[in-house]
Amino acid sequence: MPQALKPLLRKLEAVASLSPEEKAAILTLPVTVRQFRAGHDVIRENDRPTQCCLVLEGWVCRYKILETGTRQIFSFHIAGDIPDLQSLHLRTMDHNLGTLAPSMVAFVQHEAVKALTRDFPRIGNLLWRDTLIDAAIFREWMVGMGRRDAPAGIAHLFCELYRRLRAVGLTRGDAFDFPITQAVLGDALGLSMVHVNRSLMDLRGRGLITLDKHVLRILKSEELCEDAGFDEAYLHFDGLLEPA
């Protein structure tokens, strides 16, 4: 299903000039595509998956449920992301993967991914690079939850998401679709609903953003980044990799 795999191709091409053979190998991967409603688990903790999932449309998150019943979200994932790539080497899932909006997901058998990386080592290097960037984003989120106040933490997340979405062509000027509720923001940043609400009011009141009908618009990018202490270096959008 070549059309289904275009989001992955678009993401990889954001950092590498792929050869025609590499593109063809990616687009001809055997996949099974499924639609999920919002709030549905794609993979659950303690599952032993035999396939990886590629987000084609929508928003997905990694999360865990604590003994108290509260949820901690670790990361957001958009079209082109493979959020469970670690399942190639870690047999048992140690967290859940769920949808935050109606989403389309493609499933690729582990053996097909392994064969792709054996036949095209440079694609394997790109997937490994993507996993390392995931880890860099985790580190930045840890800093945010530990050291940023609520407005700065939310501003930082908005700056990050805008740049990630822009890299794969999912922004419209200074705006992007944002189907994330205040409760989800609280679960991602370790904030109460009160802190989330007040922080959004503060960002709106200073004319930095608008958030209406699930569309987030960044009005003053430089000021928002300055407030957040945002430096996109951890996302490693540092130019195209040269062909091998």
Buried (B, 14 or more C-beta within 10 A) or exposed (E): BEEBBBBBBBBBBBBBEBBEEBBEBBBEBEBEBBEBEBEBEBBEBEBEBEBBBBBBBBBBBBBEEEEEEEBBBBBBBBBBBBBBBEBBEEEEBEBBBBBBBBBBBBBBBBEBBEEBBEEBEBBBBBBEBBEEBBEEBEEBBEEBBEEBEBBBBBBBBBBBBBBBBBBBEBBEEBBBBBBBBBEBBBBBBBBEEEBBBBBBEBBBEBEBBBBEEEEBBBBBBEBBBEBBBBEBEBBBBEEEBEEE
